[in-house]
Amino acid sequence: MGKFSQIFITVVVFVIGYTIFCGNAVSAIPSAIVSCKICHADFTSLLPHDHPEIENNELPACRECHQPGRSYKNTINEFSTRIHMAHLPPRGTVDCLTCHSWSAGRSFGLLGTAETWGTPTQEDLDFLREIFSSWATSEYMDNKHAKASVSCANCHGPELPAFDATLENEKCLQCHGPMDILAQKTEPAEFKDRNPHKSHLGEIHCTVCHKAHSESNVYCLGCHLQFKMSLPGGGKKTQ
């Protein structure tokens, strides 16, 4: 084999390998400038009427006040929930990767930023799409939280939750507790012993009854069939 042929083969192998690598990694490379103007000529018209004046349409202008991935404390993050609700069905049809960077099994973040919130696989990303669809459109508890401007991070923290992620009572009670106050709120006008938050079973996990992304159920009714009890957010997913 001649020297030229060897060089040619080496170059071809390099190009193929580099192409494969870039194909897998390109989504993880943050854009230098990410602009909402790609879809919105003037997104200032989309802002709340009482929003302070901003100087430009670039995403960094938003991030001066709204820090992505920081909505995991007991504070409402209307910026995160409004953006997601506006771009998800039924109001929008924008895919996650229009605004987010992703490299399978390596990183997931916001375009234009270096921060990553997890390492989701393709299967994980498909699952997240399903969960966000439920959060935006269902009759479950997740949508009730969305309408109250509660984001995923408020419950699950800054990292993307795993497929089998759950919550402890302590997390729920940060907003809905303490338990004795919650029990006072749910005490029936009659049959006071039927208070679901002051059960003869003692303290049970909130998630026994309350399901965020699926239909909730009243655990008491498994035995007490004559009780008249229902749960908010216990409806079925909207098709």
MDAnalysis code that builds the backbone (N, CA, C; Angstrom):
import MDAnalysis as mda
import numpy as np

u = mda.Universe.empty(717, n_residues=239, atom_resindex=np.repeat(np.arange(239), 3), trajectory=True)
u.add_TopologyAttr("name", ["N", "CA", "C"] * 239)
u.add_TopologyAttr("resid", np.arange(1, 240))
u.add_TopologyAttr("resname", ["MET", "GLY", "LYS", "PHE", "SER", "GLN", "ILE", "PHE", "ILE", "THR", "VAL", "VAL", "VAL", "PHE", "VAL", "ILE", "GLY", "TYR", "THR", "ILE", "PHE", "CYS", "GLY", "ASN", "ALA", "VAL", "SER", "ALA", "ILE", "PRO", "SER", "ALA", "ILE", "VAL", "SER", "CYS", "LYS", "ILE", "CYS", "HIS", "ALA", "ASP", "PHE", "THR", "SER", "LEU", "LEU", "PRO", "HIS", "ASP", "HIS", "PRO", "GLU", "ILE", "GLU", "ASN", "ASN", "GLU", "LEU", "PRO", "ALA", "CYS", "ARG", "GLU", "CYS", "HIS", "GLN", "PRO", "GLY", "ARG", "SER", "TYR", "LYS", "ASN", "THR", "ILE", "ASN", "GLU", "PHE", "SER", "THR", "ARG", "ILE", "HIS", "MET", "ALA", "HIS", "LEU", "PRO", "PRO", "ARG", "GLY", "THR", "VAL", "ASP", "CYS", "LEU", "THR", "CYS", "HIS", "SER", "TRP", "SER", "ALA", "GLY", "ARG", "SER", "PHE", "GLY", "LEU", "LEU", "GLY", "THR", "ALA", "GLU", "THR", "TRP", "GLY", "THR", "PRO", "THR", "GLN", "GLU", "ASP", "LEU", "ASP", "PHE", "LEU", "ARG", "GLU", "ILE", "PHE", "SER", "SER", "TRP", "ALA", "THR", "SER", "GLU", "TYR", "MET", "ASP", "ASN", "LYS", "HIS", "ALA", "LYS", "ALA", "SER", "VAL", "SER", "CYS", "ALA", "ASN", "CYS", "HIS", "GLY", "PRO", "GLU", "LEU", "PRO", "ALA", "PHE", "ASP", "ALA", "THR", "LEU", "GLU", "ASN", "GLU", "LYS", "CYS", "LEU", "GLN", "CYS", "HIS", "GLY", "PRO", "MET", "ASP", "ILE", "LEU", "ALA", "GLN", "LYS", "THR", "GLU", "PRO", "ALA", "GLU", "PHE", "LYS", "ASP", "ARG", "ASN", "PRO", "HIS", "LYS", "SER", "HIS", "LEU", "GLY", "GLU", "ILE", "HIS", "CYS", "THR", "VAL", "CYS", "HIS", "LYS", "ALA", "HIS", "SER", "GLU", "SER", "ASN", "VAL", "TYR", "CYS", "LEU", "GLY", "CYS", "HIS", "LEU", "GLN", "PHE", "LYS", "MET", "SER", "LEU", "PRO", "GLY", "GLY", "GLY", "LYS", "LYS", "THR", "GLN"])
u.atoms.positions = np.array([
    [0.853, -1.186, 0.000],
    [0.000, 0.000, 0.000],
    [0.894, 1.244, 0.000],
    [0.580, 2.168, -0.909],
    [1.384, 3.366, -1.028],
    [1.174, 4.322, 0.133],
    [2.116, 5.259, 0.263],
    [2.036, 6.226, 1.358],
    [0.792, 7.098, 1.251],
    [0.429, 7.474, 0.017],
    [-0.755, 8.301, -0.181],
    [-2.012, 7.563, 0.271],
    [-2.084, 6.262, -0.059],
    [-3.254, 5.462, 0.332],
    [-3.369, 5.369, 1.839],
    [-2.242, 5.204, 2.516],
    [-2.257, 5.135, 3.968],
    [-2.760, 6.432, 4.578],
    [-2.286, 7.565, 4.038],
    [-2.720, 8.875, 4.537],
    [-4.219, 9.055, 4.310],
    [-4.672, 8.656, 3.117],
    [-6.088, 8.795, 2.768],
    [-6.972, 7.992, 3.723],
    [-6.598, 6.745, 4.002],
    [-7.376, 5.887, 4.893],
    [-7.394, 6.472, 6.309],
    [-6.235, 6.968, 6.738],
    [-6.160, 7.570, 8.073],
    [-7.103, 8.757, 8.195],
    [-7.125, 9.597, 7.154],
    [-7.998, 10.765, 7.158],
    [-9.465, 10.351, 7.179],
    [-9.814, 9.333, 6.376],
    [-11.208, 8.863, 6.316],
    [-11.647, 8.331, 7.671],
    [-10.784, 7.508, 8.294],
    [-11.119, 6.950, 9.610],
    [-11.298, 8.061, 10.640],
    [-10.421, 9.071, 10.581],
    [-10.515, 10.194, 11.523],
    [-11.824, 10.953, 11.330],
    [-12.176, 11.212, 10.076],
    [-13.387, 11.976, 9.783],
    [-14.621, 11.221, 10.264],
    [-14.668, 9.903, 10.018],
    [-15.815, 9.102, 10.449],
    [-15.929, 9.103, 11.970],
    [-14.780, 8.880, 12.630],
    [-14.781, 8.870, 14.093],
    [-15.179, 10.207, 14.670],
    [-14.673, 11.278, 14.080],
    [-14.990, 12.625, 14.570],
    [-16.472, 12.940, 14.358],
    [-17.019, 12.493, 13.240],
    [-18.428, 12.728, 12.949],
    [-19.315, 12.020, 13.955],
    [-18.967, 10.762, 14.275],
    [-19.746, 10.003, 15.248],
    [-19.683, 10.681, 16.612],
    [-18.463, 11.101, 16.995],
    [-18.297, 11.759, 18.291],
    [-19.117, 13.037, 18.369],
    [-19.062, 13.842, 17.319],
    [-19.796, 15.105, 17.312],
    [-21.296, 14.859, 17.342],
    [-21.731, 13.808, 16.639],
    [-23.147, 13.503, 16.631],
    [-23.671, 13.199, 18.012],
    [-22.839, 12.564, 18.843],
    [-23.245, 12.234, 20.197],
    [-23.089, 13.401, 21.147],
    [-22.150, 14.283, 20.882],
    [-21.813, 15.322, 21.851],
    [-22.344, 16.695, 21.503],
    [-22.812, 16.893, 20.273],
    [-23.165, 18.239, 19.844],
    [-24.250, 18.856, 20.714],
    [-25.193, 18.015, 21.187],
    [-26.274, 18.571, 21.979],
    [-25.816, 19.027, 23.345],
    [-24.601, 18.591, 23.747],
    [-24.102, 18.986, 25.066],
    [-23.331, 20.292, 25.017],
    [-23.051, 20.791, 23.797],
    [-22.274, 22.018, 23.658],
    [-23.210, 23.216, 23.751],
    [-23.082, 24.057, 24.767],
    [-23.986, 25.195, 24.909],
    [-23.815, 26.186, 23.757],
    [-24.926, 26.759, 23.330],
    [-24.866, 27.792, 22.303],
    [-24.248, 29.051, 22.896],
    [-23.459, 29.747, 22.108],
    [-22.821, 30.976, 22.585],
    [-23.876, 32.021, 22.910],
    [-24.872, 32.136, 22.058],
    [-25.953, 33.081, 22.289],
    [-27.273, 32.388, 21.989],
    [-28.125, 32.298, 22.972],
    [-29.443, 31.706, 22.779],
    [-30.464, 32.825, 22.880],
    [-31.278, 32.955, 21.873],
    [-32.220, 34.057, 21.838],
    [-33.638, 33.554, 21.675],
    [-34.553, 34.132, 22.449],
    [-35.971, 33.825, 22.288],
    [-36.496, 34.376, 20.971],
    [-35.713, 35.268, 20.343],
    [-36.134, 35.872, 19.076],
    [-36.193, 34.855, 17.949],
    [-35.631, 33.659, 18.156],
    [-35.740, 32.603, 17.148],
    [-37.210, 32.333, 16.861],
    [-38.036, 32.400, 17.912],
    [-39.474, 32.175, 17.739],
    [-40.305, 33.438, 17.987],
    [-39.790, 34.326, 18.847],
    [-40.544, 35.526, 19.230],
    [-39.783, 36.771, 18.793],
    [-40.373, 37.521, 17.872],
    [-39.705, 38.727, 17.385],
    [-39.492, 39.725, 18.522],
    [-40.461, 39.816, 19.402],
    [-40.346, 40.727, 20.542],
    [-40.983, 40.061, 21.748],
    [-40.184, 39.337, 22.531],
    [-40.786, 38.599, 23.640],
    [-41.108, 39.490, 24.822],
    [-40.745, 40.779, 24.736],
    [-41.140, 41.693, 25.816],
    [-42.665, 41.789, 25.908],
    [-43.347, 41.544, 24.781],
    [-44.810, 41.588, 24.785],
    [-45.410, 40.395, 25.537],
    [-44.587, 39.375, 25.792],
    [-45.064, 38.180, 26.495],
    [-44.895, 38.292, 28.010],
    [-44.198, 39.320, 28.453],
    [-43.907, 39.460, 29.877],
    [-45.128, 39.973, 30.640],
    [-45.206, 39.679, 31.939],
    [-46.305, 40.233, 32.753],
    [-46.315, 41.753, 32.678],
    [-47.475, 42.329, 32.793],
    [-47.608, 43.787, 32.607],
    [-46.797, 44.582, 33.625],
    [-46.553, 43.984, 34.790],
    [-45.816, 44.710, 35.815],
    [-44.335, 44.327, 35.847],
    [-43.862, 43.659, 34.807],
    [-42.458, 43.236, 34.760],
    [-41.554, 44.443, 34.529],
    [-40.422, 44.529, 35.220],
    [-39.487, 45.643, 34.977],
    [-39.004, 45.651, 33.531],
    [-38.674, 46.807, 33.030],
    [-38.206, 46.946, 31.650],
    [-36.864, 46.229, 31.473],
    [-36.722, 45.534, 30.343],
    [-35.462, 44.861, 30.040],
    [-34.854, 45.472, 28.787],
    [-33.550, 45.300, 28.644],
    [-32.830, 46.014, 27.589],
    [-32.734, 45.239, 26.284],
    [-32.796, 43.894, 26.334],
    [-32.657, 43.141, 25.091],
    [-33.444, 41.844, 25.157],
    [-33.445, 41.134, 24.029],
    [-34.207, 39.896, 23.915],
    [-33.369, 38.649, 24.143],
    [-32.170, 38.798, 24.644],
    [-31.302, 37.643, 24.813],
    [-31.571, 36.948, 26.152],
    [-31.397, 35.643, 26.168],
    [-31.646, 34.855, 27.362],
    [-30.829, 35.307, 28.570],
    [-29.573, 35.708, 28.397],
    [-28.819, 36.180, 29.569],
    [-29.496, 37.318, 30.323],
    [-30.309, 38.122, 29.636],
    [-31.019, 39.203, 30.317],
    [-31.994, 38.634, 31.344],
    [-32.620, 37.490, 31.013],
    [-33.544, 36.845, 31.954],
    [-32.781, 36.258, 33.135],
    [-31.616, 35.674, 32.826],
    [-30.867, 34.954, 33.856],
    [-30.197, 35.888, 34.872],
    [-30.204, 37.189, 34.587],
    [-29.673, 38.130, 35.575],
    [-30.487, 38.077, 36.866],
    [-31.789, 37.811, 36.731],
    [-32.653, 37.708, 37.914],
    [-33.132, 36.277, 38.152],
    [-33.436, 35.575, 37.053],
    [-34.004, 34.224, 37.155],
    [-32.906, 33.193, 36.942],
    [-32.414, 32.613, 38.021],
    [-31.335, 31.641, 37.931],
    [-31.903, 30.245, 37.702],
    [-31.584, 29.611, 36.572],
    [-32.107, 28.267, 36.309],
    [-31.575, 27.269, 37.321],
    [-32.439, 26.298, 37.681],
    [-32.018, 25.262, 38.610],
    [-31.967, 25.706, 40.049],
    [-32.526, 26.886, 40.346],
    [-32.454, 27.388, 41.709],
    [-33.828, 27.428, 42.376],
    [-34.807, 26.753, 41.797],
    [-36.175, 26.844, 42.313],
    [-36.522, 25.664, 43.208],
    [-35.531, 25.137, 43.930],
    [-35.786, 23.942, 44.720],
    [-35.996, 24.236, 46.194],
    [-36.082, 25.510, 46.564],
    [-36.381, 25.859, 47.943],
    [-37.866, 26.181, 48.045],
    [-38.305, 26.564, 49.233],
    [-39.723, 26.809, 49.436],
    [-40.152, 28.165, 48.903],
    [-39.822, 28.422, 47.668],
    [-40.203, 29.668, 47.018],
    [-40.846, 29.344, 45.677],
    [-41.875, 30.085, 45.349],
    [-42.566, 29.880, 44.077],
    [-41.718, 30.462, 42.951],
    [-41.569, 29.684, 41.874],
    [-40.774, 30.122, 40.735],
    [-41.691, 30.275, 39.522],
    [-42.345, 31.429, 39.432],
    [-43.285, 31.642, 38.337],
    [-42.577, 31.699, 36.991],
    [-41.322, 32.100, 36.992],
    [-40.559, 32.149, 35.735],
    [-40.480, 30.757, 35.115],
    [-40.098, 29.783, 35.905],
    [-39.954, 28.414, 35.403],
    [-41.294, 27.824, 34.984],
    [-42.295, 27.955, 35.844],
    [-43.581, 27.333, 35.528],
    [-44.274, 28.017, 34.349],
    [-44.192, 29.335, 34.258],
    [-44.838, 30.042, 33.147],
    [-44.203, 29.673, 31.812],
    [-42.881, 29.602, 31.788],
    [-42.205, 29.265, 30.531],
    [-42.568, 27.857, 30.080],
    [-42.521, 26.912, 31.023],
    [-42.837, 25.536, 30.637],
    [-44.307, 25.374, 30.243],
    [-45.196, 25.986, 31.008],
    [-46.622, 25.874, 30.683],
    [-46.944, 26.513, 29.335],
    [-46.237, 27.591, 28.996],
    [-46.501, 28.293, 27.742],
    [-46.023, 27.506, 26.526],
    [-45.024, 26.661, 26.717],
    [-44.445, 25.957, 25.579],
    [-44.905, 24.506, 25.453],
    [-45.586, 23.996, 26.483],
    [-46.100, 22.627, 26.450],
    [-47.564, 22.621, 26.029],
    [-48.057, 21.498, 25.477],
    [-49.486, 21.420, 25.166],
    [-50.320, 21.646, 26.427],
    [-51.517, 22.237, 26.318],
    [-52.197, 22.562, 25.061],
    [-51.825, 23.913, 24.467],
    [-51.008, 24.717, 25.158],
    [-50.701, 26.071, 24.670],
    [-49.592, 26.075, 23.628],
    [-48.681, 25.123, 23.688],
    [-47.564, 25.082, 22.757],
    [-47.181, 23.657, 22.415],
    [-46.267, 23.521, 21.467],
    [-45.822, 22.193, 21.038],
    [-44.296, 22.159, 20.917],
    [-43.620, 22.816, 21.832],
    [-42.163, 22.928, 21.758],
    [-41.515, 21.760, 22.491],
    [-40.563, 21.105, 21.836],
    [-39.857, 19.989, 22.458],
    [-38.817, 20.498, 23.447],
    [-38.474, 19.665, 24.418],
    [-37.497, 20.029, 25.452],
    [-36.188, 20.540, 24.846],
    [-35.732, 19.857, 23.785],
    [-34.408, 20.146, 23.245],
    [-34.361, 21.418, 22.395],
    [-35.493, 22.104, 22.273],
    [-35.471, 23.419, 21.635],
    [-34.748, 24.422, 22.524],
    [-34.898, 24.263, 23.832],
    [-34.289, 25.191, 24.787],
    [-33.215, 24.538, 25.654],
    [-33.229, 23.220, 25.725],
    [-32.288, 22.509, 26.599],
    [-31.222, 21.769, 25.791],
    [-30.034, 21.708, 26.368],
    [-28.956, 20.905, 25.785],
    [-28.975, 19.526, 26.433],
    [-28.613, 18.502, 25.653],
    [-28.652, 17.138, 26.182],
    [-27.635, 16.266, 25.461],
    [-26.900, 15.504, 26.230],
    [-26.013, 14.486, 25.692],
    [-26.329, 13.198, 26.440],
    [-26.790, 12.196, 25.735],
    [-27.315, 10.978, 26.351],
    [-26.355, 10.384, 27.377],
    [-26.838, 10.247, 28.605],
    [-26.059, 9.652, 29.664],
    [-24.929, 10.518, 30.188],
    [-24.866, 11.790, 29.722],
    [-23.742, 12.644, 30.119],
    [-24.185, 13.957, 30.748],
    [-25.165, 14.617, 30.163],
    [-25.535, 15.926, 30.712],
    [-26.911, 16.357, 30.214],
    [-27.508, 17.273, 30.967],
    [-28.765, 17.913, 30.574],
    [-28.797, 19.281, 31.244],
    [-28.974, 20.315, 30.458],
    [-28.978, 21.660, 31.010],
    [-29.737, 22.621, 30.126],
    [-29.497, 23.889, 30.330],
    [-30.142, 24.935, 29.543],
    [-29.159, 25.448, 28.507],
    [-29.594, 25.570, 27.276],
    [-28.725, 26.079, 26.222],
    [-28.141, 27.430, 26.627],
    [-26.863, 27.570, 26.412],
    [-26.208, 28.822, 26.749],
    [-25.618, 28.843, 28.147],
    [-25.800, 27.752, 28.905],
    [-25.231, 27.669, 30.249],
    [-24.394, 26.399, 30.357],
    [-23.489, 26.379, 31.316],
    [-22.620, 25.218, 31.513],
    [-23.162, 24.264, 32.560],
    [-24.145, 24.703, 33.334],
    [-24.665, 23.881, 34.429],
    [-25.424, 22.675, 33.886],
    [-25.267, 21.520, 34.538],
    [-26.004, 20.320, 34.160],
    [-26.801, 19.829, 35.355],
    [-27.991, 19.303, 35.103],
    [-28.895, 18.881, 36.176],
    [-29.079, 17.374, 36.230],
    [-28.251, 16.648, 35.513],
    [-28.365, 15.204, 35.522],
    [-27.742, 14.595, 34.286],
    [-27.834, 13.275, 34.181],
    [-27.246, 12.550, 33.050],
    [-28.291, 11.597, 32.453],
    [-29.407, 12.118, 31.985],
    [-30.482, 11.241, 31.507],
    [-30.131, 10.508, 30.213],
    [-30.574, 9.269, 30.138],
    [-30.465, 8.487, 28.911],
    [-31.641, 8.843, 27.998],
    [-31.697, 8.225, 26.837],
    [-32.828, 8.447, 25.941],
    [-34.128, 8.011, 26.613],
    [-34.079, 6.872, 27.306],
    [-35.267, 6.383, 28.013],
    [-35.699, 7.367, 29.100],
    [-34.725, 7.910, 29.821],
    [-35.031, 8.891, 30.861],
    [-35.683, 10.135, 30.264],
    [-35.145, 10.596, 29.134],
    [-35.670, 11.806, 28.506],
    [-37.104, 11.585, 28.028],
    [-37.381, 10.420, 27.467],
    [-38.748, 10.100, 27.039],
    [-39.697, 10.103, 28.242],
    [-39.220, 9.568, 29.355],
    [-40.025, 9.543, 30.578],
    [-40.286, 10.964, 31.080],
    [-39.263, 11.823, 31.035],
    [-39.428, 13.206, 31.476],
    [-40.433, 13.952, 30.605],
    [-40.407, 13.674, 29.306],
    [-41.391, 14.297, 28.410],
    [-42.808, 13.904, 28.829],
    [-42.984, 12.634, 29.177],
    [-44.297, 12.156, 29.597],
    [-44.734, 12.816, 30.903],
    [-43.790, 12.926, 31.841],
    [-44.103, 13.533, 33.134],
    [-44.461, 15.009, 32.962],
    [-43.704, 15.722, 32.119],
    [-43.991, 17.139, 31.915],
    [-45.330, 17.338, 31.216],
    [-45.687, 16.417, 30.340],
    [-46.994, 16.495, 29.701],
    [-48.101, 16.348, 30.732],
    [-47.917, 15.410, 31.670],
    [-48.889, 15.227, 32.746],
    [-48.948, 16.476, 33.618],
    [-47.780, 17.002, 33.967],
    [-47.694, 18.208, 34.811],
    [-48.460, 19.372, 34.181],
    [-48.434, 19.467, 32.865],
    [-49.046, 20.603, 32.170],
    [-50.522, 20.395, 31.842],
    [-50.985, 19.133, 31.743],
    [-52.324, 18.923, 31.198],
    [-53.231, 18.005, 32.001],
    [-52.703, 17.250, 32.955],
    [-53.510, 16.213, 33.597],
    [-54.477, 16.779, 34.637],
    [-55.274, 15.901, 35.195],
    [-56.135, 16.245, 36.316],
    [-55.551, 15.680, 37.612],
    [-54.287, 15.313, 37.566],
    [-53.604, 14.778, 38.741],
    [-53.071, 15.914, 39.607],
    [-52.420, 15.522, 40.699],
    [-51.843, 16.507, 41.608],
    [-50.736, 17.320, 40.964],
    [-50.002, 16.723, 40.012],
    [-48.908, 17.477, 39.391],
    [-49.423, 18.735, 38.710],
    [-50.574, 18.639, 38.031],
    [-51.110, 19.814, 37.356],
    [-51.649, 20.845, 38.340],
    [-52.187, 20.376, 39.468],
    [-52.630, 21.319, 40.505],
    [-51.432, 22.110, 41.028],
    [-50.289, 21.454, 41.172],
    [-49.080, 22.150, 41.598],
    [-48.589, 23.111, 40.515],
    [-48.687, 22.690, 39.251],
    [-48.255, 23.552, 38.153],
    [-49.066, 24.848, 38.133],
    [-50.367, 24.725, 38.329],
    [-51.235, 25.900, 38.324],
    [-50.938, 26.822, 39.506],
    [-50.325, 26.275, 40.544],
    [-49.930, 27.079, 41.703],
    [-48.478, 27.541, 41.579],
    [-47.903, 27.400, 40.385],
    [-46.528, 27.825, 40.088],
    [-45.495, 27.039, 40.889],
    [-45.802, 25.781, 41.176],
    [-44.843, 24.893, 41.835],
    [-44.155, 24.068, 40.748],
    [-42.835, 24.203, 40.664],
    [-42.074, 23.499, 39.636],
    [-41.618, 22.139, 40.149],
    [-41.086, 21.329, 39.248],
    [-40.567, 20.011, 39.624],
    [-39.493, 20.138, 40.701],
    [-38.618, 21.138, 40.540],
    [-37.499, 21.303, 41.465],
    [-37.957, 21.661, 42.871],
    [-39.126, 22.269, 42.999],
    [-39.625, 22.599, 44.330],
    [-39.821, 21.351, 45.183],
    [-40.195, 20.259, 44.532],
    [-40.408, 19.005, 45.263],
    [-39.201, 18.075, 45.190],
    [-38.575, 17.998, 44.017],
    [-37.540, 16.990, 43.791],
    [-36.115, 17.505, 43.949],
    [-35.937, 18.817, 44.082],
    [-34.592, 19.352, 44.188],
    [-34.019, 19.696, 42.826],
    [-32.774, 20.180, 42.772],
    [-32.205, 20.696, 41.526],
    [-31.864, 19.623, 40.495],
    [-31.630, 18.383, 40.920],
    [-31.276, 17.324, 39.986],
    [-32.533, 16.711, 39.375],
    [-32.428, 16.242, 38.126],
    [-33.547, 15.559, 37.496],
    [-33.892, 14.315, 38.309],
    [-35.164, 14.108, 38.652],
    [-35.533, 12.953, 39.474],
    [-35.396, 11.648, 38.707],
    [-35.082, 10.585, 39.428],
    [-34.989, 9.261, 38.829],
    [-36.390, 8.719, 38.558],
    [-36.456, 7.657, 37.757],
    [-37.737, 7.063, 37.366],
    [-38.551, 6.658, 38.593],
    [-37.890, 6.133, 39.618],
    [-38.587, 5.633, 40.805],
    [-38.516, 6.607, 41.979],
    [-38.299, 7.879, 41.690],
    [-38.166, 8.882, 42.756],
    [-39.473, 9.017, 43.538],
    [-39.354, 9.216, 44.834],
    [-40.518, 9.468, 45.675],
    [-40.161, 10.560, 46.673],
    [-41.128, 10.957, 47.482],
    [-40.920, 12.022, 48.454],
    [-41.264, 11.530, 49.855],
    [-40.525, 12.035, 50.829],
    [-40.826, 11.749, 52.221],
    [-41.828, 12.783, 52.738],
    [-42.522, 12.430, 53.813],
    [-43.519, 13.333, 54.398],
    [-42.938, 14.701, 54.726],
    [-41.694, 14.715, 55.173],
    [-41.064, 15.974, 55.559],
    [-41.101, 16.995, 54.433],
    [-40.901, 16.529, 53.195],
    [-40.906, 17.445, 52.050],
    [-42.299, 18.011, 51.812],
    [-43.309, 17.162, 51.885],
    [-44.673, 17.625, 51.670],
    [-45.096, 18.624, 52.746],
    [-44.674, 18.346, 53.973],
    [-45.093, 19.176, 55.099],
    [-44.383, 20.519, 55.135],
    [-43.331, 20.686, 54.351],
    [-42.692, 21.999, 54.271],
    [-43.657, 23.044, 53.739],
    [-44.583, 22.615, 52.900],
    [-45.597, 23.533, 52.369],
    [-46.963, 23.303, 53.009],
    [-47.307, 22.046, 53.279],
    [-48.663, 21.709, 53.706],
    [-48.789, 21.492, 55.214],
    [-47.680, 21.508, 55.929],
    [-47.701, 21.219, 57.357],
    [-47.653, 22.467, 58.214],
    [-47.358, 22.248, 59.519],
    [-47.055, 20.956, 60.129],
    [-48.283, 20.047, 60.217],
    [-48.054, 18.782, 60.577],
    [-49.118, 17.791, 60.505],
    [-50.300, 18.142, 61.389],
    [-50.076, 18.686, 62.580],
    [-51.205, 19.002, 63.462],
    [-52.086, 20.096, 62.869],
    [-51.455, 21.060, 62.170],
    [-52.244, 22.114, 61.507],
    [-52.998, 21.530, 60.320],
    [-52.347, 20.644, 59.564],
    [-53.009, 19.995, 58.433],
    [-54.197, 19.171, 58.914],
    [-54.038, 18.479, 60.029],
    [-55.127, 17.672, 60.582],
    [-56.313, 18.550, 60.977],
    [-56.034, 19.742, 61.500],
    [-57.112, 20.658, 61.848],
    [-57.893, 21.083, 60.605],
    [-57.178, 21.294, 59.505],
    [-57.820, 21.735, 58.258],
    [-58.718, 20.655, 57.660],
    [-58.380, 19.395, 57.880],
    [-59.123, 18.304, 57.235],
    [-60.058, 17.587, 58.207],
    [-60.262, 18.172, 59.371],
    [-61.170, 17.534, 60.332],
    [-62.613, 17.665, 59.846],
    [-63.337, 16.570, 59.707],
    [-64.724, 16.636, 59.231],
    [-65.623, 17.366, 60.228],
    [-66.659, 18.010, 59.701],
    [-67.605, 18.711, 60.569],
    [-68.324, 17.707, 61.469],
    [-68.630, 16.548, 60.925],
    [-69.159, 15.449, 61.722],
    [-68.283, 14.224, 61.495],
    [-68.388, 13.251, 62.329],
    [-67.521, 12.066, 62.269],
    [-66.044, 12.490, 62.324],
    [-65.703, 13.209, 63.378],
    [-64.347, 13.756, 63.492],
    [-63.270, 12.681, 63.541],
    [-63.660, 11.465, 63.871],
    [-62.690, 10.377, 63.918],
    [-62.311, 9.879, 62.526],
    [-62.924, 10.433, 61.503],
    [-62.621, 10.042, 60.122],
    [-61.627, 11.002, 59.451],
    [-60.853, 11.671, 60.249],
    [-59.858, 12.608, 59.726],
    [-58.694, 11.827, 59.109],
    [-58.461, 11.947, 57.808],
    [-57.399, 11.160, 57.162],
    [-55.993, 11.524, 57.626],
    [-55.830, 12.722, 58.199],
    [-54.510, 13.136, 58.666],
    [-54.351, 12.991, 60.178],
    [-55.292, 12.284, 60.779],
    [-55.188, 11.910, 62.196],
    [-55.736, 10.494, 62.315],
    [-55.037, 9.594, 61.666],
    [-55.520, 8.227, 61.486],
    [-55.210, 7.341, 62.680],
    [-56.048, 6.336, 62.890],
    [-55.774, 5.334, 63.919],
    [-54.570, 4.464, 63.547],
    [-54.123, 4.585, 62.294],
    [-52.938, 3.851, 61.846],
    [-51.647, 4.569, 62.217],
    [-51.772, 5.766, 62.776],
    [-50.584, 6.551, 63.081],
    [-50.149, 7.341, 61.859],
    [-48.894, 7.739, 61.814],
    [-48.384, 8.507, 60.674],
    [-48.043, 7.568, 59.530],
    [-48.664, 7.781, 58.395],
    [-48.368, 6.991, 57.201],
    [-47.802, 7.916, 56.128],
    [-47.202, 7.342, 55.110],
    [-46.600, 8.149, 54.054],
    [-47.677, 8.886, 53.264],
    [-47.439, 10.151, 52.992],
    [-48.371, 10.951, 52.185],
    [-48.664, 10.272, 50.849],
    [-47.630, 9.636, 50.283],
    [-47.761, 9.050, 48.945],
    [-48.606, 7.777, 48.930],
    [-49.020, 7.286, 50.110],
    [-49.948, 6.154, 50.133],
    [-51.264, 6.561, 49.479],
    [-51.670, 7.799, 49.713],
    [-52.910, 8.314, 49.116],
    [-52.643, 9.256, 47.935],
    [-51.683, 10.148, 48.124],
    [-51.460, 11.231, 47.161],
    [-50.415, 10.830, 46.124],
    [-50.844, 10.718, 44.878],
    [-49.957, 10.374, 43.768],
    [-49.811, 11.609, 42.878],
    [-48.600, 12.021, 42.641],
    [-48.403, 13.251, 41.870],
    [-48.695, 13.060, 40.395],
    [-48.205, 11.967, 39.820],
    [-48.269, 11.795, 38.359],
    [-49.177, 10.652, 37.929],
    [-50.027, 10.217, 38.823],
    [-51.020, 9.192, 38.495],
    [-52.231, 9.424, 39.387],
    [-53.249, 8.596, 39.214],
    [-54.494, 8.817, 39.939],
    [-54.320, 8.533, 41.431],
    [-54.697, 9.486, 42.264],
    [-54.617, 9.312, 43.712],
    [-55.749, 8.416, 44.193],
    [-55.583, 7.884, 45.403],
    [-56.639, 7.040, 45.955],
    [-56.732, 7.244, 47.462],
    [-57.937, 7.088, 47.992],
    [-58.164, 7.235, 49.426],
    [-57.925, 5.880, 50.083],
    [-56.843, 5.773, 50.802],
    [-56.455, 4.504, 51.418],
    [-57.511, 4.009, 52.406],
    [-58.162, 4.934, 53.111],
    [-59.174, 4.573, 54.104],
    [-60.301, 3.738, 53.490],
    [-60.614, 4.022, 52.229],
    [-61.746, 3.354, 51.586],
    [-61.470, 1.887, 51.284],
    [-60.226, 1.462, 51.459],
    [-59.927, 0.051, 51.287],
    [-60.623, -0.810, 52.320],
    [-60.875, -0.222, 53.495],
    [-61.581, -0.934, 54.563],
    [-62.957, -0.327, 54.841],
    [-63.000, 1.007, 54.859],
    [-64.228, 1.710, 55.248],
    [-65.007, 2.093, 53.991],
    [-65.680, 1.129, 53.433],
    [-66.343, 1.331, 52.145],
    [-67.491, 2.329, 52.226],
    [-68.037, 2.530, 53.429],
    [-69.182, 3.430, 53.575],
    [-68.785, 4.889, 53.707],
    [-67.474, 5.160, 53.869],
    [-67.026, 6.542, 54.037],
    [-67.198, 7.315, 52.722],
    [-67.530, 8.591, 52.837],
    [-67.611, 9.485, 51.686],
    [-66.377, 10.384, 51.698],
    [-65.361, 9.987, 50.962],
    [-64.094, 10.719, 50.969],
    [-63.561, 10.823, 49.547],
    [-62.943, 11.952, 49.241],
    [-62.348, 12.155, 47.919],
    [-61.053, 12.929, 48.079],
    [-60.280, 12.954, 47.013],
    [-58.990, 13.633, 47.038],
    [-58.905, 14.678, 45.941],
    [-58.360, 15.860, 46.233],
    [-58.094, 16.820, 45.153],
    [-56.979, 16.283, 44.261],
    [-57.117, 16.511, 42.971],
    [-56.093, 16.033, 42.057],
    [-56.161, 14.541, 41.822],
    [-57.300, 13.948, 42.099],
    [-57.410, 12.509, 41.930],
    [-58.024, 12.102, 40.603],
    [-58.154, 13.057, 39.682],
    [-58.791, 12.778, 38.401],
    [-57.924, 12.001, 37.466],
    [-58.421, 11.794, 36.286],
    [-57.717, 11.030, 35.267],
    [-57.017, 11.962, 34.298],
    [-55.974, 11.430, 33.688],
    [-55.164, 12.232, 32.776],
    [-55.975, 12.661, 31.555],
    [-55.835, 13.927, 31.201],
    [-56.511, 14.461, 30.024],
    [-55.844, 13.952, 28.747],
    [-56.639, 13.434, 27.833],
    [-56.080, 12.917, 26.577],
    [-55.953, 14.031, 25.551],
])
